[in-house]
Every structure is written in C-alpha cells, then in structure tokens.
Amino acid sequence: MEYSIRNCEIADLPKLVILCQKHAAFEKAAYSPEGKEESLKEALFAEKPKLFCLVAATKETIVGYVSYTFDFSTWDAQTFVYMDCLFLEEEARGFGIGEILIERLKEIGIENNCVNIQWQTPQFNERAIKFYNRIGAKGKDKVRFTLDL
C-alpha cells in the first residue's frame, strides 16, 4: 500500500469523522458524528491547538490517523504525549503504518521534551495489545472512569 504520513488538513475532516465513527464502533463505544467536524476543526486548527493529528494518506483518501495532546504528569513533573486515538482502516492494517505513526509520535515527543507517550486500549483489543508489547510499550492494569458533566 502506498501512503504518506502527514499532518491532518481541513479537507481531511469529513473522512476523519468517519474514521472516528469506525474507531468507536470497533471499541464498542457510542459515537454521534453530529457537530464533530466543526469541533475538530476548532481543536486542530486554532491558533493554540488543543489537539494534534497525523494521518496516513493514500492518493485518494486517508486510511488512518493518530491524534494526540500534550499533558503534564504530576509524578514525573514533566510533560508527556497523550495518544488519544490510533486507528487504521482494516485494509490498511499489517503494512507497518501503526508503527510508523508511533515512531513519528516519539519524534514529536522528543522534540517537545516529553518524558513519554501514554495511551490506553480496551482489554479485548488483543491485536493492539500484542502490537504495543512488540514495540516495547509496557501496560498497566487500571480502570478508566468517565463522569459525564
């Protein structure tokens, strides 16, 4: 598969919302695409972005993405990269794209003096867990909570 890794562009937003919807379905989570394109545009393309996103692009479309933020660890007293989402279309899996996206995130983290990259995945996502273990990531058993506001 021929693809390139690049920053998300405004023209990618409609497809990014579709990928988010597919990602949520894969993780058995609720998702409504309503209003997401505009909200993502504000978050990604503001003067001081709240969110950053790299995409895996073919000539025709984007086939995957990784989104991330910068956060601060109290315990480390340092900034870290938080990988919010990593998702590839089924047909884009198995080509090493996920590993390249994470390698690029590592470079971004180093450029921004971050101590590490942190993320989470559902326990049932065994394929992802095997992949993360293979690239040297260490898992921690924790339960993530959400409190709606």
Backbone as CSV, one residue per row, in Angstrom:
resi,resn,N_x,N_y,N_z,CA_x,CA_y,CA_z,C_x,C_y,C_z
1,MET,0.846,-1.182,0.000,0.000,0.000,0.000,0.885,1.238,0.000
2,GLU,0.653,2.138,-0.940,1.386,3.404,-0.985,0.648,4.447,-0.152
3,TYR,1.369,5.056,0.768,0.758,6.051,1.646,1.840,7.012,2.109
4,SER,1.402,8.117,2.665,2.325,9.055,3.292,1.751,9.422,4.654
5,ILE,2.618,9.840,5.551,2.208,10.324,6.867,2.355,11.839,6.832
6,ARG,1.284,12.528,7.184,1.313,13.990,7.169,0.360,14.525,8.228
7,ASN,0.459,15.826,8.486,-0.472,16.470,9.400,-1.873,16.465,8.792
8,CYS,-2.851,16.337,9.641,-4.242,16.415,9.214,-4.498,17.792,8.610
9,GLU,-5.265,17.826,7.535,-5.638,19.074,6.881,-7.149,19.262,7.003
10,ILE,-7.606,20.487,6.835,-9.039,20.765,6.953,-9.851,19.889,6.002
11,ALA,-9.330,19.648,4.800,-10.045,18.818,3.818,-10.201,17.369,4.288
12,ASP,-9.395,16.940,5.252,-9.471,15.567,5.776,-10.601,15.389,6.793
13,LEU,-11.146,16.470,7.301,-12.077,16.379,8.430,-13.305,15.508,8.172
14,PRO,-13.963,15.585,7.012,-15.116,14.696,6.815,-14.742,13.212,6.940
15,LYS,-13.616,12.822,6.355,-13.185,11.422,6.446,-12.693,11.101,7.861
16,LEU,-12.072,12.060,8.540,-11.625,11.837,9.915,-12.815,11.503,10.810
17,VAL,-13.916,12.201,10.626,-15.127,11.917,11.412,-15.601,10.484,11.131
18,ILE,-15.554,10.056,9.882,-15.936,8.673,9.539,-14.992,7.682,10.219
19,LEU,-13.698,7.971,10.195,-12.734,7.085,10.871,-12.986,7.048,12.377
20,CYS,-13.324,8.186,12.965,-13.653,8.223,14.399,-14.873,7.345,14.682
21,GLN,-15.857,7.426,13.795,-17.067,6.622,13.967,-16.728,5.129,13.891
22,LYS,-15.885,4.742,12.938,-15.460,3.343,12.801,-14.648,2.905,14.021
23,HIS,-13.792,3.808,14.514,-12.977,3.511,15.693,-13.870,3.267,16.910
24,ALA,-14.853,4.137,17.096,-15.779,3.981,18.224,-16.548,2.665,18.114
25,ALA,-17.003,2.331,16.916,-17.716,1.063,16.726,-16.810,-0.117,17.054
26,PHE,-15.554,-0.046,16.623,-14.583,-1.106,16.908,-14.401,-1.277,18.417
27,GLU,-14.403,-0.163,19.140,-14.211,-0.221,20.593,-15.536,-0.355,21.347
28,LYS,-16.620,-0.626,20.608,-17.942,-0.848,21.205,-18.390,0.356,22.040
29,ALA,-18.123,1.543,21.494,-18.458,2.788,22.191,-19.502,3.568,21.388
30,ALA,-20.280,4.360,22.093,-21.264,5.215,21.436,-20.548,6.371,20.748
31,TYR,-21.097,6.808,19.606,-20.498,7.933,18.893,-21.563,8.583,18.023
32,SER,-21.638,9.881,18.095,-22.511,10.630,17.201,-21.632,11.568,16.380
33,PRO,-21.709,11.497,15.050,-20.891,12.377,14.222,-21.374,13.832,14.213
34,GLU,-22.539,14.074,14.770,-23.142,15.402,14.731,-22.252,16.459,15.396
35,GLY,-21.899,17.490,14.633,-21.102,18.593,15.155,-19.619,18.305,15.305
36,LYS,-19.201,17.076,15.034,-17.799,16.712,15.270,-16.832,17.396,14.312
37,GLU,-17.233,17.532,13.041,-16.332,18.143,12.067,-15.956,19.562,12.500
38,GLU,-16.936,20.352,12.900,-16.675,21.724,13.331,-15.855,21.759,14.625
39,SER,-16.188,20.889,15.566,-15.442,20.850,16.833,-13.994,20.430,16.610
40,LEU,-13.786,19.446,15.749,-12.420,19.019,15.447,-11.649,20.124,14.729
41,LYS,-12.336,20.829,13.842,-11.695,21.948,13.137,-11.212,22.995,14.141
42,GLU,-12.056,23.333,15.108,-11.679,24.315,16.137,-10.511,23.820,16.988
43,ALA,-10.540,22.541,17.350,-9.490,21.986,18.219,-8.150,21.859,17.498
44,LEU,-8.191,21.434,16.233,-6.962,21.157,15.484,-6.331,22.388,14.840
45,PHE,-7.168,23.357,14.439,-6.659,24.449,13.620,-6.750,25.816,14.299
46,ALA,-6.920,25.821,15.605,-6.913,27.078,16.361,-5.489,27.630,16.406
47,GLU,-5.381,28.890,16.811,-4.053,29.491,16.957,-3.209,28.693,17.951
48,LYS,-3.850,28.260,19.039,-3.197,27.368,20.010,-4.021,26.074,20.038
49,PRO,-3.668,25.103,19.193,-4.479,23.879,19.094,-4.576,23.113,20.419
50,LYS,-5.758,22.547,20.654,-5.967,21.659,21.809,-5.616,20.226,21.442
51,LEU,-5.642,19.924,20.149,-5.462,18.568,19.645,-4.562,18.615,18.419
52,PHE,-3.804,17.551,18.222,-2.933,17.406,17.065,-3.257,16.072,16.414
53,CYS,-3.037,15.976,15.104,-3.415,14.756,14.401,-2.523,14.533,13.189
54,LEU,-2.011,13.325,13.074,-1.310,12.874,11.880,-2.225,11.899,11.164
55,VAL,-2.164,11.893,9.838,-2.971,10.951,9.068,-2.072,10.115,8.169
56,ALA,-2.546,8.910,7.889,-1.941,8.057,6.873,-2.784,8.274,5.622
57,ALA,-2.171,8.838,4.590,-2.904,9.234,3.395,-2.452,8.437,2.183
58,THR,-3.435,7.981,1.407,-3.160,7.430,0.083,-3.422,8.557,-0.908
59,LYS,-3.307,8.280,-2.194,-3.599,9.320,-3.190,-5.060,9.745,-3.126
60,GLU,-5.944,8.808,-2.776,-7.374,9.076,-2.816,-7.951,9.627,-1.517
61,THR,-7.454,9.149,-0.367,-8.129,9.446,0.897,-7.182,9.204,2.064
62,ILE,-7.689,9.371,3.271,-6.910,8.986,4.448,-7.423,7.629,4.933
63,VAL,-6.499,6.788,5.365,-6.849,5.428,5.777,-6.583,5.179,7.258
64,GLY,-6.106,6.208,7.947,-5.849,6.058,9.372,-5.397,7.366,9.973
65,TYR,-5.354,7.363,11.303,-4.945,8.585,11.993,-4.416,8.257,13.376
66,VAL,-3.640,9.172,13.889,-3.262,9.174,15.295,-3.484,10.594,15.786
67,SER,-4.217,10.723,16.882,-4.450,12.046,17.467,-3.788,12.068,18.841
68,TYR,-3.331,13.253,19.225,-2.578,13.355,20.473,-2.661,14.755,21.050
69,THR,-2.365,14.816,22.328,-2.281,16.079,23.045,-1.007,16.062,23.879
70,PHE,-0.690,17.198,24.442,0.410,17.279,25.398,-0.208,17.485,26.770
71,ASP,0.254,16.732,27.740,-0.278,16.818,29.091,0.891,16.849,30.069
72,PHE,0.593,17.025,31.333,1.647,17.136,32.342,1.444,16.067,33.403
73,SER,2.513,15.349,33.729,2.489,14.303,34.738,2.937,14.860,36.087
74,THR,2.077,14.757,37.066,2.433,15.183,38.422,3.589,14.334,38.947
75,TRP,3.490,13.018,38.763,4.520,12.123,39.297,5.880,12.341,38.658
76,ASP,5.906,12.560,37.341,7.180,12.796,36.665,7.581,14.265,36.696
77,ALA,6.627,15.134,37.000,6.837,16.589,36.952,7.379,17.002,35.589
78,GLN,6.832,16.358,34.546,7.248,16.647,33.179,6.066,16.480,32.227
79,THR,6.215,17.044,31.055,5.203,16.926,30.004,5.300,15.552,29.345
80,PHE,4.148,15.024,28.931,4.122,13.782,28.164,3.168,13.934,26.995
81,VAL,3.320,13.057,26.003,2.394,12.998,24.879,1.303,12.013,25.269
82,TYR,0.053,12.429,25.121,-1.056,11.508,25.333,-1.617,11.145,23.958
83,MET,-1.480,9.877,23.585,-2.024,9.402,22.320,-3.500,9.087,22.549
84,ASP,-4.358,9.964,22.064,-5.788,9.811,22.285,-6.363,8.690,21.437
85,CYS,-6.041,8.688,20.158,-6.575,7.663,19.255,-5.515,7.228,18.255
86,LEU,-5.519,5.948,17.948,-4.737,5.386,16.847,-5.667,4.408,16.159
87,PHE,-5.953,4.659,14.888,-6.890,3.799,14.174,-6.508,3.736,12.707
88,LEU,-6.607,2.524,12.163,-6.380,2.294,10.742,-7.546,1.515,10.174
89,GLU,-7.932,1.863,8.948,-8.931,1.076,8.234,-8.423,-0.370,8.166
90,GLU,-9.344,-1.315,8.149,-8.979,-2.741,8.116,-7.982,-3.032,6.991
91,GLU,-8.232,-2.477,5.795,-7.356,-2.781,4.651,-5.982,-2.137,4.767
92,ALA,-5.807,-1.215,5.718,-4.515,-0.546,5.906,-3.678,-1.206,7.004
93,ARG,-4.229,-2.201,7.659,-3.503,-2.870,8.742,-2.522,-3.895,8.183
94,GLY,-1.438,-4.101,8.917,-0.460,-5.110,8.528,0.640,-4.596,7.613
95,PHE,0.675,-3.295,7.362,1.703,-2.708,6.500,2.753,-1.927,7.297
96,GLY,2.667,-1.945,8.626,3.616,-1.207,9.451,3.258,0.256,9.644
97,ILE,2.066,0.656,9.217,1.669,2.069,9.312,1.527,2.500,10.768
98,GLY,0.928,1.652,11.601,0.768,1.982,13.015,2.103,2.228,13.690
99,GLU,3.067,1.381,13.386,4.397,1.542,13.980,5.053,2.839,13.500
100,ILE,4.864,3.189,12.243,5.429,4.431,11.720,4.765,5.638,12.387
101,LEU,3.444,5.566,12.587,2.751,6.661,13.276,3.293,6.829,14.696
102,ILE,3.511,5.727,15.398,4.043,5.821,16.761,5.494,6.310,16.742
103,GLU,6.274,5.888,15.762,7.650,6.395,15.645,7.637,7.915,15.461
104,ARG,6.718,8.397,14.636,6.602,9.844,14.429,6.191,10.547,15.728
105,LEU,5.284,9.918,16.485,4.898,10.481,17.787,6.085,10.532,18.737
106,LYS,6.916,9.499,18.708,8.118,9.505,19.543,9.007,10.693,19.183
107,GLU,9.188,10.936,17.885,9.997,12.076,17.443,9.390,13.390,17.935
108,ILE,8.070,13.515,17.811,7.376,14.726,18.266,7.562,14.893,19.777
109,GLY,7.436,13.806,20.522,7.633,13.855,21.969,9.034,14.310,22.337
110,ILE,10.032,13.765,21.660,11.427,14.146,21.925,11.645,15.619,21.583
111,GLU,11.110,16.051,20.430,11.241,17.464,20.020,10.610,18.409,21.040
112,ASN,9.602,17.928,21.773,8.895,18.758,22.745,9.276,18.442,24.192
113,ASN,10.419,17.795,24.373,10.956,17.484,25.702,9.978,16.697,26.571
114,CYS,9.274,15.764,25.971,8.329,14.940,26.725,9.032,13.738,27.335
115,VAL,8.526,13.287,28.471,9.133,12.173,29.189,8.687,10.830,28.602
116,ASN,7.463,10.750,28.062,6.976,9.502,27.492,5.709,9.754,26.677
117,ILE,5.201,8.663,26.111,3.898,8.661,25.446,3.015,7.746,26.273
118,GLN,1.797,8.182,26.536,0.851,7.361,27.287,-0.418,7.194,26.458
119,TRP,-1.090,6.049,26.624,-2.358,5.787,25.949,-3.037,4.618,26.610
120,GLN,-4.198,4.294,26.123,-4.934,3.151,26.644,-5.651,2.458,25.492
121,THR,-5.994,1.206,25.719,-6.773,0.443,24.759,-7.644,-0.528,25.540
122,PRO,-8.794,-0.894,24.996,-9.639,-1.854,25.718,-8.938,-3.207,25.872
123,GLN,-9.230,-3.891,26.970,-8.603,-5.196,27.221,-8.921,-6.209,26.139
124,PHE,-10.075,-6.076,25.470,-10.438,-7.043,24.441,-9.688,-6.825,23.124
125,ASN,-8.981,-5.703,22.988,-8.262,-5.406,21.752,-6.902,-6.118,21.764
126,GLU,-6.956,-7.432,21.677,-5.745,-8.256,21.823,-4.714,-7.988,20.731
127,ARG,-5.192,-7.719,19.522,-4.251,-7.438,18.424,-3.429,-6.188,18.730
128,ALA,-4.091,-5.147,19.221,-3.376,-3.916,19.570,-2.428,-4.151,20.740
129,ILE,-2.870,-4.897,21.731,-2.025,-5.158,22.900,-0.758,-5.906,22.484
130,LYS,-0.889,-6.895,21.614,0.289,-7.618,21.102,1.223,-6.664,20.363
131,PHE,0.634,-5.788,19.546,1.427,-4.803,18.803,2.169,-3.877,19.766
132,TYR,1.469,-3.344,20.761,2.096,-2.423,21.711,3.208,-3.121,22.505
133,ASN,2.987,-4.364,22.894,4.033,-5.111,23.588,5.241,-5.332,22.674
134,ARG,4.976,-5.635,21.407,6.059,-5.899,20.449,6.948,-4.675,20.259
135,ILE,6.367,-3.471,20.298,7.186,-2.263,20.094,7.832,-1.773,21.389
136,GLY,7.635,-2.514,22.483,8.326,-2.185,23.726,7.516,-1.395,24.739
137,ALA,6.234,-1.200,24.481,5.395,-0.471,25.441,5.071,-1.377,26.628
138,LYS,4.843,-0.771,27.765,4.503,-1.506,28.988,3.080,-1.152,29.400
139,GLY,2.262,-2.167,29.608,0.881,-1.943,30.021,0.751,-1.847,31.533
140,LYS,-0.271,-1.132,31.977,-0.606,-1.040,33.401,-2.072,-1.393,33.552
141,ASP,-2.382,-2.193,34.549,-3.780,-2.519,34.811,-4.419,-1.379,35.585
142,LYS,-5.318,-0.685,34.911,-6.076,0.396,35.532,-7.474,0.348,34.954
143,VAL,-8.403,0.956,35.645,-9.756,1.086,35.144,-9.978,2.556,34.824
144,ARG,-10.438,2.831,33.608,-10.712,4.227,33.231,-12.171,4.540,33.553
145,PHE,-12.378,5.661,34.193,-13.712,6.112,34.557,-14.060,7.345,33.747
146,THR,-15.342,7.526,33.507,-15.855,8.723,32.856,-17.012,9.236,33.710
147,LEU,-16.985,10.515,34.009,-18.050,11.150,34.763,-18.649,12.223,33.869
148,ASP,-19.854,11.989,33.395,-20.491,12.940,32.490,-20.814,14.247,33.217
149,LEU,-20.633,15.328,32.504,-20.927,16.663,33.061,-22.117,17.282,32.343
